[in-house]
Structure formats: structure tokens, C-alpha cells
């Protein structure tokens, strides 16, 4: 999908899963007014109606008055005129957790996604957010398989295209709690042009300008950078054989720290 040369004006917020009360409070504070429209996209959930209802209630308890569950599934097309109109009126689009491939299957190639990306790039008052699977879809690629020690063997992971709001970014979630360093490192070997970011539960990133990322929450964000990667054996290793690579850079970041995604550097705001 073609990218704009100018930095996006919108804001992106990604949470690693777990208890997301603090994230919802953060998002409500980012809204211009309590009457700003929020659309909940819960197609990743096995029970989208209940999940959408629960998040709608949670936002309303925070004082947000215009919150609705926007149904998109096999019976509700993403490109219905009424759905596209609601997208244009929203200040916040929020993706819930579940199965991230259900999100991409519903949105890739749609007019809805084209308009979502356009608003994110051109509207300074617009915010896209996601938790767990809803965070994974926000980058360029996403991990959909890979567990434990098997993740460090060729064929032990699977990555697919995500929604590409932030190019050259690969987000993983429940990262510390589920021991996912191996699969993220392997994914960076497969996609060395991408920056791998692992989000612990109740921990996330606020990304402004498509590149200026601030960590929030109680845990750790791990960044795996393969820009200087050398010695990868992916091209010659057989399926099931261990993978290798040298000069991966790793950063551990906590709340209040900032990372420049394009320059791949920790920085002090000022």
C-alpha cells in the first residue's frame, strides 16, 4: 500500500493486552471533548457483540457519551455507506483483542481501510487504538504463530501483512508474560527492514507523527532492531533447524521513555 511522504497527523495507541482500564482512561483524555465519537471494532473477538457492549459501557463510565460498537463481519460489510459515514464522523477507532487475522480478513483491500489510513494521515484530531490483537494489526506485519523454543527454528513462526498504519513496524503483544522474545527475534530475521516491538501487558506506546513513540504503563516494551543484522542463516537452514543471526540490537523501555521509530533511537523529548 503506498505511503505518504509527509508524517501522519493522527495519533496511534497500542497496548499489549491485559487489564486495559488505564489505556481507556488515557484514550478518553486524548479526545477533544466527551462528546467525540468513538467506534469500537470487535471483529477479532469470538463474541463480538458482548465485547463491543463491554467496551462501550467502559468508555461511557469514563464520561464519553458518543460510543458505539461498529459491526463489521461476514454479514456486515466494512464498505457499507453507513459504516463509512460512521468512520468519517469518528474521533477514535478502537480495535479490541481476539484473533488478529479476523481483523485483517475483514479490512484488507477495503474502502474502509483506505479511508481509515487517509484520516490517520491527514486529521490531527483522529486516533486509532488497539489492545492485544488489536495492537498487532497496526503495524506493517504481524505475528500469528510461534510458541516457545520452536519459535527459534525455521518454520516455527508465521507472519502476515497487517494494516500498515506504521510502515516497517512489527508489533507483538502479551510479550513478557508469554515468553515471546524468540518469535519476535525470528520475525525480525525474516523482516529485517521492520522494527520489532514487544508490548508487555498493561504497557503500550503512544505514537505521534508516525514515528515519535512514548511508552506508558506498568511493564516493559522491548525493541528488536535488525538494521545492522548480519550472518542470518535463514536462506540455508532447513525447516525445523535452528535460526541464527548476529548484531540484533535490543532496547528495554519503560513508562516515560521515548523512541524514534524511523531513526531507531531512544531520545529525550524537548
Backbone torsions as a table, in degrees:
resi	resn	phi	psi	omega
1	UNK	NA	131.1	-175.8
2	UNK	-65.3	145.8	-178.5
3	UNK	-111.2	146.1	173.7
4	UNK	-72.0	146.3	177.7
5	UNK	-79.3	-24.1	178.5
6	UNK	-86.8	148.2	-179.2
7	UNK	-65.1	144.8	178.6
8	UNK	-65.0	147.8	-178.4
9	UNK	-89.9	-21.4	-176.8
10	UNK	-77.4	176.5	-179.2
11	UNK	-115.2	142.6	177.7
12	UNK	-123.0	135.8	179.4
13	UNK	-129.7	127.3	-178.3
14	UNK	-127.4	130.2	179.5
15	UNK	-119.7	144.0	-175.7
16	UNK	-79.5	8.7	179.9
17	UNK	100.9	-168.8	-177.5
18	UNK	79.7	-156.1	179.8
19	UNK	-69.1	115.8	-174.0
20	UNK	-107.8	21.4	179.0
21	UNK	-58.6	-43.1	-178.8
22	UNK	-65.5	-36.0	179.1
23	UNK	-66.9	-41.8	179.8
24	UNK	-63.4	-38.3	176.3
25	UNK	-64.1	-41.2	177.0
26	UNK	-60.7	-45.0	-179.1
27	UNK	-64.6	-40.1	179.3
28	UNK	-63.9	-32.8	177.7
29	UNK	-71.7	-25.6	179.2
30	UNK	-76.8	-17.8	-177.5
31	UNK	-70.3	146.1	-178.5
32	UNK	-65.4	-35.7	178.2
33	UNK	-148.0	160.8	175.6
34	UNK	-63.2	-17.3	-179.2
35	UNK	-90.4	0.1	179.5
36	UNK	-62.6	143.5	-174.7
37	UNK	-80.5	134.2	177.0
38	UNK	-119.8	131.0	175.5
39	UNK	-114.7	123.9	178.2
40	UNK	-94.7	122.8	175.9
41	UNK	-107.6	110.4	-172.6
42	UNK	-115.9	22.5	-176.4
43	UNK	-64.4	-17.5	178.3
44	UNK	-73.9	-20.8	-175.1
45	UNK	-79.8	147.3	175.6
46	UNK	-70.4	-19.3	175.0
47	UNK	-131.7	78.6	-172.3
48	UNK	-62.9	-35.8	-178.1
49	UNK	-63.8	-47.8	179.6
50	UNK	-65.3	-43.5	179.8
51	UNK	-62.3	-45.5	178.7
52	UNK	-61.2	-40.6	179.0
53	UNK	-65.0	-42.3	-178.4
54	UNK	-64.4	-43.0	178.8
55	UNK	-69.6	-36.2	176.3
56	UNK	-59.5	-44.9	179.4
57	UNK	-63.8	-42.4	-177.9
58	UNK	-62.4	-43.3	178.4
59	UNK	-66.1	-39.1	-180.0
60	UNK	-65.3	-34.5	177.0
61	UNK	-66.0	-20.6	176.2
62	UNK	-88.3	2.8	176.8
63	UNK	99.2	1.6	178.0
64	UNK	-80.1	124.5	-171.2
65	UNK	-98.7	-18.1	-175.4
66	UNK	-117.6	75.4	-176.0
67	UNK	-122.9	130.3	178.4
68	UNK	-141.1	153.0	172.9
69	UNK	-88.1	117.5	179.8
70	UNK	-93.6	107.6	-175.9
71	UNK	-79.1	122.6	172.7
72	UNK	-135.1	117.2	179.5
73	UNK	-161.8	-164.4	-176.5
74	UNK	-64.9	-20.3	178.9
75	UNK	-101.9	-12.3	-178.1
76	UNK	-127.5	99.4	-175.4
77	UNK	-65.9	141.2	175.5
78	UNK	-63.8	-22.7	-173.3
79	UNK	-101.7	14.0	172.4
80	UNK	-60.2	139.7	-179.5
81	UNK	-54.1	-39.2	-179.3
82	UNK	-66.9	-36.4	178.7
83	UNK	-67.6	-43.7	178.2
84	UNK	-64.6	-35.6	178.2
85	UNK	-65.6	-41.5	178.7
86	UNK	-64.8	-36.1	176.1
87	UNK	-61.5	-43.1	-178.6
88	UNK	-66.1	-25.5	-177.4
89	UNK	-91.9	-9.7	-174.6
90	UNK	-80.1	143.8	169.5
91	UNK	-94.9	-24.2	-179.3
92	UNK	-139.5	129.8	170.2
93	UNK	-113.3	124.0	-173.5
94	UNK	-120.6	121.6	177.8
95	UNK	-96.1	127.5	178.9
96	UNK	-85.7	176.7	178.3
97	UNK	-82.4	179.0	-178.3
98	UNK	136.0	-126.3	179.8
99	UNK	-106.7	108.5	-174.0
100	UNK	-63.1	-26.2	178.8
101	UNK	-68.2	-24.0	175.3
102	UNK	-65.8	-31.3	177.8
103	UNK	-70.7	-49.9	-177.7
104	UNK	-67.0	-36.7	177.6
105	UNK	-62.4	-32.2	-179.2
106	UNK	-80.7	-25.9	-168.2
107	UNK	-117.3	-28.3	-177.4
108	UNK	-59.4	133.1	178.5
109	UNK	81.5	6.8	-176.7
110	UNK	-97.5	160.0	171.7
111	UNK	-66.0	-32.8	177.4
112	UNK	-56.8	-47.8	-179.4
113	UNK	-66.1	-39.9	178.7
114	UNK	-59.1	-43.7	-179.7
115	UNK	-72.3	-34.4	175.6
116	UNK	-60.8	-47.4	178.7
117	UNK	-63.3	-40.4	179.9
118	UNK	-63.1	-44.4	179.6
119	UNK	-65.4	-41.9	178.6
120	UNK	-59.8	-37.4	-176.7
121	UNK	-79.3	-26.2	-168.5
122	UNK	-118.6	-9.5	-173.2
123	UNK	-116.0	108.6	-177.4
124	UNK	-66.8	-18.4	179.9
125	UNK	-93.2	6.2	-173.3
126	UNK	-102.1	141.6	-179.9
127	UNK	-132.9	136.9	172.1
128	UNK	-117.4	132.2	-177.3
129	UNK	-139.8	158.1	177.3
130	UNK	-158.8	152.2	175.9
131	UNK	-122.1	141.3	177.9
132	UNK	57.1	-120.9	178.2
133	UNK	-56.9	-34.0	178.2
134	UNK	-67.0	-21.1	172.6
135	UNK	-82.3	-39.2	-177.6
136	UNK	-56.7	-33.6	-173.7
137	UNK	-77.0	-7.7	-170.3
138	UNK	-80.1	-18.4	-178.4
139	UNK	-89.5	-159.3	-177.7
140	UNK	-81.9	-50.2	175.0
141	UNK	-123.7	163.4	175.5
142	UNK	-141.5	150.1	175.7
143	UNK	-84.6	132.0	177.8
144	UNK	-122.6	-1.2	177.8
145	UNK	-160.6	149.6	178.9
146	UNK	142.2	117.7	-173.3
147	UNK	-138.9	132.4	169.6
148	UNK	54.6	-145.1	-176.1
149	UNK	-65.3	-25.4	179.9
150	UNK	-65.7	-22.5	-179.9
151	UNK	-67.0	-15.8	178.2
152	UNK	-101.1	21.8	172.2
153	UNK	-119.3	144.2	-176.2
154	UNK	-58.1	131.7	-176.2
155	UNK	88.3	-1.5	-176.6
156	UNK	-84.0	-3.1	175.6
157	UNK	-131.8	165.4	172.5
158	UNK	-141.0	130.5	175.1
159	UNK	-119.9	149.4	177.5
160	UNK	-138.6	167.1	178.2
161	UNK	-65.5	138.2	174.4
162	UNK	-104.3	-160.2	-174.5
163	UNK	-82.0	-16.0	171.5
164	UNK	66.0	38.6	170.2
165	UNK	-68.2	-35.9	175.1
166	UNK	-119.3	106.8	-178.7
167	UNK	-66.1	153.5	177.7
168	UNK	58.6	35.7	175.8
169	UNK	-130.8	134.4	177.1
170	UNK	-126.6	110.9	-175.5
171	UNK	-99.8	135.9	171.5
172	UNK	-124.9	155.4	-172.4
173	UNK	-133.4	171.9	-171.3
174	UNK	49.6	38.8	-160.8
175	UNK	-70.9	-51.7	-178.8
176	UNK	-73.1	-44.3	-173.4
177	UNK	-63.8	-30.0	-177.4
178	UNK	-109.2	13.8	174.6
179	UNK	56.8	56.4	-170.5
180	UNK	-103.5	14.1	179.2
181	UNK	-59.6	-43.8	-177.7
182	UNK	-57.7	-44.6	-177.1
183	UNK	-72.4	-32.0	177.1
184	UNK	-70.1	-41.6	177.6
185	UNK	-61.0	-43.0	178.1
186	UNK	-62.3	-41.8	179.9
187	UNK	-62.4	-36.1	178.0
188	UNK	-70.3	-32.9	172.9
189	UNK	-61.7	-38.5	-179.6
190	UNK	-73.0	-37.8	-176.9
191	UNK	-125.0	69.4	-174.6
192	UNK	-64.6	-17.1	176.9
193	UNK	-74.9	-15.8	-179.0
194	UNK	-92.3	145.3	171.3
195	UNK	-89.1	123.3	178.9
196	UNK	-88.6	128.6	-179.2
197	UNK	-128.9	121.1	177.8
198	UNK	-105.6	124.5	-176.4
199	UNK	-104.8	120.0	172.2
200	UNK	-69.0	162.0	176.7
201	UNK	-63.0	146.7	-179.5
202	UNK	58.8	28.1	-178.3
203	UNK	-142.2	143.0	-178.2
204	UNK	-162.3	-168.3	-178.7
205	UNK	-127.6	140.9	164.1
206	UNK	-106.8	120.3	-177.1
207	UNK	-111.8	120.4	177.9
208	UNK	-115.6	144.3	179.7
209	UNK	65.1	18.6	178.7
210	UNK	72.7	2.4	-172.6
211	UNK	-150.6	-29.9	-176.5
212	UNK	-85.5	104.0	-174.0
213	UNK	-107.6	130.6	176.7
214	UNK	-115.9	133.2	179.4
215	UNK	-83.9	139.1	172.8
216	UNK	-136.2	161.8	176.0
217	UNK	107.0	-174.2	-170.0
218	UNK	-95.5	-9.2	-174.2
219	UNK	-115.0	-149.9	-173.3
220	UNK	-119.1	140.9	168.3
221	UNK	-104.8	126.5	177.5
222	UNK	-105.8	129.2	178.2
223	UNK	-110.2	127.9	177.3
224	UNK	-116.5	117.1	-172.6
225	UNK	-113.1	118.4	-179.9
226	UNK	-103.7	17.3	-176.7
227	UNK	-60.1	-33.7	180.0
228	UNK	-101.0	17.3	-177.2
229	UNK	-56.3	137.6	171.9
230	UNK	-144.5	162.4	173.7
231	UNK	71.8	17.8	178.4
232	UNK	-65.2	136.9	179.5
233	UNK	-101.6	12.4	-175.0
234	UNK	-58.9	-34.4	-177.4
235	UNK	-69.6	-20.9	-176.9
236	UNK	-118.5	-12.9	179.6
237	UNK	-71.1	143.0	175.4
238	UNK	-85.3	160.9	-179.8
239	UNK	-58.1	132.4	-179.9
240	UNK	89.7	-8.8	177.7
241	UNK	-85.3	152.3	-178.8
242	UNK	-66.9	147.4	-179.4
243	UNK	-98.7	155.5	179.7
244	UNK	-143.4	159.2	176.1
245	UNK	-176.1	150.2	-178.4
246	UNK	-119.0	158.4	174.7
247	UNK	68.3	30.2	164.8
248	UNK	-71.0	134.3	175.3
249	UNK	-98.4	138.5	-178.8
250	UNK	-127.3	133.8	175.5
251	UNK	-121.8	141.0	171.8
252	UNK	-111.8	120.4	-174.6
253	UNK	-123.0	145.4	179.5
254	UNK	-126.6	176.1	-174.3
255	UNK	-50.9	133.4	178.5
256	UNK	93.8	-16.2	177.5
257	UNK	-82.5	154.8	-174.9
258	UNK	-123.6	146.2	-179.8
259	UNK	-136.4	131.9	177.1
260	UNK	-91.0	109.2	-173.0
261	UNK	-66.6	-40.1	-177.1
262	UNK	-72.1	-43.1	-179.9
263	UNK	-84.6	-11.2	178.2
264	UNK	59.4	49.1	-176.4
265	UNK	-136.9	142.3	166.3
266	UNK	-72.8	138.6	-178.8
267	UNK	-144.5	160.3	175.2
268	UNK	-98.6	121.1	179.5
269	UNK	-66.6	149.0	179.9
270	UNK	-178.0	NA	NA
